[in-house]
């Protein structure tokens, strides 16, 4: 009887852990983008990547110039330069989870859904792996 309870509890814990790493529905990414405090168009001026030996995490710092502002809680303007920081985690083979944030490339022009991080004094992605993708569906006036 006790073994069954232990097995049931273990199964419940494993199921809960699996749900933590499940992919997010596309609609949820769109909700995150629509709720982002900063909706900008950017030109990426530089990208720096760092990682540790035997680490699955890459730390990214990008400098970008604002080329268009759709919405900005921090009152950014066209021509402003900003710093974006984020992490890219590469899970083990067979694991699933939220979409990884793509690595930005120097010279790339991209939409950006960001928020300002007071601790690092930089902008961070607001919509996880969809933070540098356009809103979908695109709505025409």
PyMOL commands that set and color helices and strands:
alter all, ss='L'
color gray80, all
select helices_A, chain A and resi 2-20+26-34+128-130
alter helices_A, ss='H'
color red, helices_A
select strands_A, chain A and resi 38-51+57-72+81-89+109-117+122-125
alter strands_A, ss='S'
color yellow, strands_A
deselect
rebuild
show_as cartoon
